[in-house]
Every structure is written in structure tokens, then in C-alpha cells.
Amino acid sequence: MAQPGAGREPVPAPRWGWGPGGPPASAPADQAADQADAPAGPLPGPGQQVSFAAHIKPLFRERDRHSMSFAFDLWSADDVRGHAADILKRLQDGSMPCNGAWPAARIEVFQRWTETGMQP
């Protein structure tokens, strides 16, 4: 007696992707959540000292903190200081935060913080 499926070619696994149209647009509820979770406070001016507590920590939302918690805490000055070069690289290439790149002004503030002593 023949084995079930004997002699048949394997069926390829389906491939999933968004296709040429890309992912679906954010739902209004998602957009509202992004706005409610948006960083608070104005960015420091060009001559103003950048500090973690006043300027860097507020740039990271709760959802950013949660998504990176497997590696380090984005609300910890020591953790961010220890990973600053990698964080800056990812901010610059747009792979962080995970749901969309920061505007250039925010990246510049983070970079300025790294270049001026990473004050608490």
C-alpha cells in the first residue's frame, strides 16, 4: 500500500508581503495614539545645553521604550549613554523608532547631546 502523499512534490509555503501598494495606511485610531504618545516639550535652541532629563528622555515615547526594553531602557540616562552611538546611527538611517523616522531636528538634538558630554 502506498504512503499518503508519496510521489507528490512539496507545496511551496505561501509568501506574504504588502505588494507594490505598501502597507495599509494607519487607521485614525493609530494616528490618534501616535499623537497622544508624542514627545512633549520644545526642542532646545542652538545655543542651549542639551540634557537627558529635559530634552532626550521626552523624545522617546512609552511605545519606543517598550519596544527596546529587551536590550536597554530608553528612559535611563545610563542605558542611553551606553548605547548612544548605536541609537544615533539607527535614528539617522530611519530604522528607529520602529514606526517611522524622526524629523531631522530631533536627530540633531540627540546628536548634539552625544557630542556635548551627554549631560544628565
N, C-alpha and C positions, 0 to 999 in steps of 0.2 A: 504494500500500500504506500502511495506517495505521501510525502510530508506536505502539509498545507503550506502554500506559498513557494514550494520548491520550483525552481526554474523561472521564477519571476524576477525581473530586475527591481532593485530597490527604488522606491518612490522618493524623489528628492524632497527635502524639507522645504516648506514654503519660505520665501524671502519676504521680509517685511520692510517697508520704508514709506516715507511720506510721498515719494514721487516728485515730479517736476514742480508741482504747486507748493511744495514745502509743507510744514506742519500747519494745522489749523490755527486760525487767529485766536488770540486769547479771548476767553469769554469775558463779558463785562464784570462778572464776579471776580475773576482772576485779576483783572486790571484794577478793580477797587481794592483788592487785597494788597496788590503791589503798592498802591498809593498809600494805604493805611500803614504799611510796613516800611515806608520810605524813610531814609535817614532824615533826622531833624537838625535844624540849626544851619546858620550860614557858614560858608567856607571862609577860612581865614584869608585876609588880604595879602598881597605880595610881600609886604614887609613885616607881617605879623608872624610871631613864633608859632609853630605848629606843635600841638601837644596831643598825646594819645587820648586822654580823657575828654578834652574839649572838641577835638576835630577828627581823630581817626576812628575811635570806637563808634561814634554816631554814624559813620559811613556804612558800617556793617549792620544789616538788618538781622532780626531774630532768625529768619529763614536762612541767611548766609551762615550765621553761627551754627545753626543746627546741621546744615549740610556739610560743614567742615569739622564737626565735633569728633569724628573718627580719628582725625590727625592732630588737631590742636584747637584752642579756644580763641576765636576771633575777638572776644571781648576781654582777653587777658593781654595786657601790655607786654608781659614777658614772653608769652607764646608768639604774639605777632612780631615782636622784635626778633625773636629767634628764627622766624621764617620769613622775614621781611623781603629778602631778595627773591625768593620763590613767589611770594604773593605779588610783588611788583611785576615780575615777569608775566604772571598769569593775568593781572589786570591790564597790562599793556597789550597782550595778544588777544584779549577779549574772552578768554576761557574761564574767567572768574569775574563776577559771580556767575553761577551756573545758568541763570535765566536771562542773561543779557549783559553786554559790556557797560562799564561805567562811562559817563561823559569824560572828556579829556580833562576838565577842570578838577574832578575828583582824583583822577590818577595823578595829576600834577601835585596835588596836596599830599597824597600818600608818598610820592617820590621825594617831595621836599622834606617831609618828616624823616625819611630814611637818610637823607643827605645832611641833615642838620642836628644829628645826635639822638634822634628818636626819644624825645622828651616824654616823660610820663604825663 
